[in-house]
Amino acid sequence: MISTIIVAKDNPPYLLESIDSVKKISEEIIIGNLGIDEKLLKKLKNNPLIKIVNINKSVPYVELIREEMKSYAKNDYILFLDPDEILPESLTANLKLLYKKYDYISFPRKNIIFNKWIQHSRWWPDYQTRLFKKPNAIWQANIHSQPKLTGNGLKLEPDEKNAIIHNNYQSISQYIEKMNRYSKSQANENYKNSTNLTISDAIKMSISEFISRFYAEKGYEDGMHGFVLATLQMFYPFLVLIYLWELNKFNTKESGIHSKPYEFFKQGTIESYHWTNHSISSKLKSLLQKKIL
């Protein structure tokens, strides 16, 4: 049988729906309580399928406690789910037939952001390994880390019927709040590990974020959603840099700062020009091929 683990705090709007979506395949559902609203917590305690585990420490991102949470499960197979994720019935029915044949299963994830399924911009298929045998998936306590996997695994086809539904960001404010929290945690990691980050590093990373998401991964096909998401992600490396600067007591050894803005805009212009021409050339090539045929 399967033990499902969900870590939650405050009053996540999709938690009850998440629980309901896995009850047919779960022998137990373990809720990691990071400070869940009392009224919601009372409802959870009334469900005999649910086991509450109180976590009395600061957890800025869930990867810090994924490995610890495994120890509370009584079953060999574990399903990790976030409180804003839902398994469709087509997927749970398939899992009943599949899961015992594998040591771990990786799922595509359907991200709903600002009321839209984002099908480009590196948000799809967004594979996540969530169902596994205890010893076959080991999590590192690093932000956005994927588990170290061993054994015989299955990667489900990138089809909507196989996808975890992720009710992701619902507002710009929510996105910025989480980006702020993640970038601060990333800066703390860099500081503890004495990992330096220069302005030039941040520039390269930010340009790469925008270009890869908006152009290479066709974020423009997601319209305004694609542009906004690529732009927001472009700021992430700069936030990490700035929080790291703060941790270093606002001291810096950077030189030639006056040329850095030029470096940013020059590189951005070159990359954008290249990908715009590439896109136009591809469209023209496609039109010519159709005419020839």
N, C-alpha and C positions, 0 to 999 in steps of 0.2 A: 504493500500500500504506500501511499504518498503522504508526507507531511508538508503542508504549505506554510511558508513563513512570510509574513508581511510586517514591515517596520513602519510605524506611523506616529504622527504627532498632531496636536491641535484638533481640527475638525475636517479631515479630508472628505470632500463631497462625494467621491466615488468609492469609498472604502467598503460600504455595505454591498454595493454592486460587485466589487472585486471578490469579496468573500462568497457571495452567492454564485459567482461564475465558476468557482472551483470546488464547491461542496460535494459534487457528484464524484470527484476523483480523489478527494482528500479524506484520510482517516482522522486527521487532526489539522486544525488551523492555528498556528502560533502567531500571536500578535505581539510584536516588540513595541512596548509602550514608552514613547519618548515624551509623554505629556499630552495624552489624548483628552479631549474635552470630556468632562465628567458625565454629561448626559449620554454621549455616544459610548463611553466606556461602560456605562450601566447596561446598555443594550447588548454590547458584546459579551458581557459576563453572563447574561441570561441564555446564551447559546451554548449548549453542551459540547458542541464540536470545537469550541474556541478555548484556547489556553493563553492567558495573558502573562507576558514576561515583562516586568518593570525594568527599565534601563535608566539607572540613576547617574548618568554622566552626560557630558556634552558630546553630541554626535553631529558635526556639521555636514557630513556626507555618509551615506549608508555603507559604503565599502569598508569603513572602519570597523563595523561589527558583523559583517556577513559571516565571517568564519566563526565568530563566537556564537552567533545565532544557530548554527548547525547543531551545536551541542545540546540544544533543548528539544531536538526532534527525536522521536522514538523509532521512526521508520528509517530504512536504508535509503529510500528515494526521497529527495527533497525538491520542492518547487519554490523558488524565490519569486515573489511578486511585489511590485510597488503598489501603494494604496490608490494610485490613479490608473492602474492597469486592469484590463478585463480579458478573460479568455472566452472567445465565442464558442457556442455549443458545437459547431463543426470541428473545432480544434480539440475540445475535451473528449469528444466521441472518438476521435482519431488517436488521442493519447492513450486511451484505455487499451487499445489494441497494440500500441507501439512500444510503450515506455520500458517494459521489462526486457526488451531485446537489446537495449543500449545502456551504456554507462553514462551518457549525457546526451542531451538534445538541445540544439540551437534553433531559435525561433526568429523569423522576421518580425519586425515590430512596426505597427501602423501608427505613426505619430500624428495626432490631431492637435494642430497649433493655430491659435487665433481662429477657431471654428472651421478649419480646413485640414483635410488629409494632405500632408506635404509629401509628394511623390518624387521629389528631386532634392537638390541642395544637400546631399549626403544624409538625408533623413529617412531614406528608404533604400534597401530593405532593413537597415539598422539592426543587424543580427545580434541577438542576446542569448547567451547560454543560461537557461533558468531551471531546467529539470535535469537532475543528475544524482548519481550515487554519492553518498557522503565522502568517501575517500578519493573520488575521481575528479573533484573540482575544488581547488584550493584558491581562496581569495587573498590577494595582497591588500594591505590597508592603505591603498593609494587611491586618490580621487579618480573616478571614471575607469578604474582598472577592470580588466576582464580576468576570469579565473584561469589558473594553470590547469590544463585538462590532461587526463590520461585515460586510456582504454578505448573502447569502441563507441564512436559518436555518430550522431545523425544531424545533418543540417537540412531542415525542412525547405522545400521549394519556396521561392519568394512569391507566394500567392496569398491573396487577401484571406482566403479560408484558413491558412496556416498561421496567420499573424496575431500576435498579442495586440489588443487595442490599447493604445497609450493616450489617455486624455491629458495631454501635455499642457503647455502654457496656454492660459485662457486670457491673459492680458499682457500688455507691454510691461506694466509695473511688476507683475509676477516674474517675468523673464529677467528683468533688470535686477530684481531682488535676489534671485537665485544665482545669476551671473556674478553679482557682487560677493555673495557668500562663497561661491566656488573659487573665484579668483583670489579672495583673501586666504582661503585654505591652501590653494596652490602656492601662494607667496610664502606662507608659513612653512610648507614642505621644503621649498627652495632654500629658505633661510636656515632651517634645521640641518639640511644636507650640504650647506655652503655651496649651493648651486647658483652661479651668477647668471644674470640676465641683463644684457646690454640694450641700449636703445636700438641699435642695429638689429639685434636678435628679435626684438619686439616688432620692428618694422617688417622684417622678413616673414615672421609668423602671421602678422595681421594681414599683409598682402596675400599670403598663401591662403588664409582662411576665406577672404572675400572671393578671390579668383577661383579657387577650387570649388567653392559652393555655388557661386553665381554663374560662372562660365563653364568650367570643366564638368561639373555635375548638373548643369542645366537648370540652375535655380531660377533663371529667367522664365522658364516654363511654368513656374509656380506664381508668376506675376508679381504683384506688390509684396506678397508673402515672402517670396524668394529673395527679393531685394532687401527687405527689412531684416530677415533672418541672417543673411550674409553680412549686412552692415553691423548688426548687433554683435555677431561673432568676431568681426574684425576688431572690435574694441577690447575683447577679452585679454589678449596678450599685453596690451597697454595697462590694463587694470592690474594684472599680475606684477608688471614692472613697477608701477607706482606704489602698490602695497609693499613690495620688497624694499623700495626706496624708504618708505616710512619705517619699516622694521630696522633699517640701517641708520636710524636717527636722522633721516633726510640728508645723509652724506652720500656723495657720489664721486667716483674717479673718472667719470665720463669726460672726454675731451671732444672738441669740435662739434659741440651741440648745435651751433648755428647752422651747420650743413645738414642736420638730420631731417628737418621738414622737406628740404629739397630731395633728399634721398627717398623719402616716403612717396612724394607726389610723382617723382620721375619714374620710380619702379612701378607704381600703380598705373601710370599712363602707358608705359611700355607693355605691361601685361594685358591691360584692357584693350589696347590697340590690336595686339596679337590675336586675342580670343575673339574680338569683334570681327576682324578680317577672316579668321578661321571659320566662324559661324556663317558669315556671308558667303564665303567660298563653298562651304558644304551645301548650303541651300541652292546656290547656282549650279553646282555639280549635280545635285539631285534633280533639279528642273531640266537640265540638259539630258540626263539619262532618261527621264520620262519622255522627252520629246523624241529622242532617238528610238526608244521602244515603240 
